[in-house]
Amino acid sequence: MIIRIIVSLVLFLSVCSGLARAGQTELKIALGNFRPLFSGPGESALFKDLIEGVYAYIPSKTISYRYMLSNARLVVELNENTVDGAANIFSPGEIKGCISQPVFRYSDVAITRKDRGLKINSVADLKDVSVVTYQRARTLLGKEFNAVVSGNEFYQEVPQPKEQARLLATGMVDVSIGDKYIFLHSLKTWSKGHYDVNEFVIHPIFPDVYTYMGFNRQELCDEFDLALALFKASGRYEEIFTEHLFALGYRH
């Protein structure tokens, strides 16, 4: 059944691309600029590579990017129709248009120094250790996390990922909590290679969270979702996540 659906999707997109090949349509896509999930013009980035992987299955479209300073600005530009689509939309309620199926995966994890030998197998294990994380984490990481850290006098939230990397690397805290790609990138850029990312252990104690592509026309959502299904079925979707983790030097 799944194979039949995939074959149907391939045929559908092949017909569409054949009809439109003579006159490709350019889409303006708004992106954030925070690394390593997004990046500047001409640079590879995790979420940008996912977008381009999907559009490899939609040859009738070409993409030009508009780089924004904040996620709020992405939403404004999309709602004002100055762009056709925007990456990293958190909720359909944010925009006037439509959203895709889940595409951008955030992997919030607990990270420790390997030489400490800490066992962090669940949120409950954070009760008696010092923790640094990002702002608003107590709201965003759920009720269990909030309950555990509310009584922890060694809990703190900081505005910059590089500060989390510094505090953990220098042994000033036991655990850093945040997206694993952002932490590893922050560690490399802050320490300028002084710390090996493999000196740290990633503990996946939180469920993954996904965000979406947003578009101002339903047909753009529909074709993106069809192509996304093919992209995932090919295995390339997961490969990109693994490649970016390896590019950051992490080998576990």
C-alpha positions in Angstrom: 0.0 0.0 0.0 2.8 2.4 1.0 4.7 1.6 -2.2 1.6 2.2 -4.3 1.1 5.6 -2.7 4.8 6.5 -3.3 4.6 5.4 -7.0 1.4 7.5 -7.4 3.2 10.6 -5.9 6.1 10.1 -8.2 3.9 9.9 -11.2 1.9 13.0 -10.1 4.9 15.1 -9.6 6.5 13.9 -12.8 3.4 15.0 -14.7 3.4 18.4 -12.9 7.0 19.0 -13.5 6.8 18.1 -17.2 3.9 20.5 -17.7 5.8 23.4 -16.0 9.4 22.6 -17.1 9.2 25.2 -19.9 8.4 28.0 -17.4 9.7 27.5 -13.9 8.2 29.6 -11.2 10.4 31.3 -8.6 9.3 31.2 -5.0 10.5 33.7 -2.4 11.2 31.8 0.8 11.9 33.6 4.1 14.6 32.0 6.4 16.0 32.7 9.8 19.7 33.3 10.1 20.7 31.5 13.3 23.4 28.9 12.9 23.7 26.0 12.4 20.0 25.5 11.5 20.0 28.4 9.1 22.9 30.4 7.5 23.7 33.2 5.2 23.6 33.2 1.4 25.6 30.4 -0.3 26.2 28.5 2.9 24.9 25.1 3.9 22.7 24.8 6.9 20.5 22.0 8.4 17.1 23.4 7.8 18.0 25.0 4.5 19.3 21.7 3.2 16.0 20.1 4.1 14.1 22.7 2.1 16.3 22.1 -0.9 15.9 18.4 -0.5 12.2 18.7 -0.8 12.3 21.1 -3.8 14.5 18.6 -5.6 11.2 16.8 -6.1 9.5 19.9 -7.5 11.5 20.9 -10.5 8.8 23.3 -11.7 9.9 25.7 -8.9 13.1 27.6 -8.2 13.8 29.2 -4.8 15.2 32.5 -3.8 15.8 33.1 -0.1 15.0 36.2 2.0 17.0 36.2 5.2 15.3 37.5 8.3 16.7 38.6 11.7 13.9 36.9 13.7 11.2 34.3 13.5 8.6 37.1 14.2 9.8 38.8 11.0 9.3 35.6 9.0 5.6 35.6 10.1 5.2 39.3 9.2 6.7 38.9 5.8 4.5 35.9 5.0 1.3 37.6 6.2 2.1 40.7 4.2 2.6 38.5 1.1 6.1 39.9 0.4 7.3 36.2 0.3 5.6 33.1 -0.9 6.7 30.9 2.0 8.5 31.0 5.3 10.5 28.3 7.2 10.2 27.4 10.9 6.5 28.3 11.5 5.5 27.0 15.0 1.7 27.1 14.7 -1.0 27.5 12.0 -2.4 30.3 14.2 0.6 32.5 13.5 -0.1 32.9 9.8 -2.9 33.7 7.4 -2.0 31.0 5.0 -1.4 27.3 5.4 1.3 25.1 6.9 3.0 22.0 5.7 3.4 18.6 7.4 6.0 18.7 10.1 9.5 19.2 8.6 12.0 21.0 10.8 13.0 18.9 13.8 14.4 20.3 17.1 16.1 17.8 19.3 16.3 19.3 22.8 18.6 17.1 24.9 20.6 17.1 28.1 24.3 17.3 27.6 27.0 16.5 30.1 30.8 16.3 30.2 31.9 12.7 29.6 34.5 12.8 32.4 31.8 13.5 35.0 30.1 10.1 34.3 26.7 11.4 35.0 23.7 9.2 34.2 20.8 11.3 32.9 18.1 8.9 31.8 15.0 11.0 32.5 13.9 14.5 33.4 13.7 13.3 37.1 17.5 12.9 37.0 17.9 16.7 36.8 16.7 17.2 40.3 20.0 17.2 42.1 22.4 18.6 39.5 23.2 22.1 38.3 21.4 23.0 35.1 21.8 25.7 32.5 19.3 26.1 29.6 17.7 28.7 27.3 15.2 31.4 28.2 11.6 30.2 28.7 12.7 26.6 28.9 10.5 26.0 32.0 7.5 26.9 29.8 8.5 25.2 26.7 9.9 21.8 28.0 6.7 20.8 29.7 5.2 20.4 33.2 7.4 17.6 34.4 10.6 19.6 33.6 9.1 22.7 35.3 8.2 20.7 38.4 11.7 19.1 38.7 13.7 22.3 38.2 11.4 24.6 40.3 13.0 23.3 43.5 16.5 23.3 42.1 18.6 26.2 43.4 21.3 25.5 40.8 19.0 26.0 37.8 19.5 29.0 35.5 18.4 30.3 32.1 20.7 32.3 29.8 20.1 34.3 26.6 22.9 33.0 24.5 23.8 29.3 23.5 27.5 30.2 23.7 27.1 30.9 27.4 25.6 27.4 27.9 28.5 25.9 26.1 31.0 27.9 28.2 29.4 27.1 31.5 29.3 23.3 30.8 32.7 23.1 29.2 34.4 24.9 32.0 32.7 22.7 34.7 30.6 25.5 36.2 27.4 23.5 35.6 26.7 19.8 35.4 24.1 19.8 32.6 23.2 22.0 29.6 19.8 21.6 28.0 18.9 22.7 24.5 19.0 21.7 20.9 22.0 19.4 20.2 23.0 21.0 16.9 22.9 24.5 18.4 25.0 23.3 21.4 27.7 21.6 19.4 27.9 24.5 17.0 28.1 27.0 19.9 30.8 24.9 21.6 33.0 24.9 18.5 32.6 28.6 17.8 33.0 29.7 21.4 36.1 27.5 22.2 37.6 27.8 18.7 38.2 24.1 18.7 39.8 24.0 22.2 37.1 21.5 23.3 36.4 18.3 21.4 32.7 17.8 21.0 33.2 14.1 21.7 34.2 15.0 25.3 30.5 15.5 25.9 27.5 13.0 26.1 24.1 13.6 24.7 21.2 12.3 26.7 17.9 12.3 24.7 15.4 12.7 27.5 12.9 15.0 25.7 10.6 14.3 22.8 11.5 15.9 19.5 9.6 19.0 18.5 8.7 19.9 14.9 8.0 23.2 13.1 6.6 23.7 9.6 6.9 25.5 6.3 4.2 28.2 5.9 2.8 29.3 2.6 0.4 31.9 1.5 -1.4 29.6 -1.0 -2.8 26.2 -0.4 -1.5 24.7 -3.6 2.1 25.5 -2.4 1.4 23.6 0.8 0.0 20.6 -1.2 2.9 20.2 -3.5 5.4 20.7 -0.7 3.7 17.9 1.3 3.7 15.5 -1.7 7.4 16.2 -2.3 8.2 15.9 1.5 6.7 12.4 1.5 8.9 11.4 -1.3 12.0 13.0 0.2 11.4 11.1 3.5 10.7 7.8 1.7 14.0 8.1 -0.1 15.9 8.1 3.2 17.7 11.4 2.3 15.7 13.3 5.0 17.3 11.4 7.9 20.7 11.4 6.1 20.9 15.2 6.2 20.4 15.2 10.0 23.2 12.7 10.4 25.5 14.5 8.0 25.2 17.8 9.9 25.8 16.0 13.2 29.0 14.5 11.7 30.0 17.9 10.2 29.9 19.3 13.8 32.4 16.6 14.7 30.1 14.4 16.8 30.7 10.7 16.3 28.6 8.9 19.0 
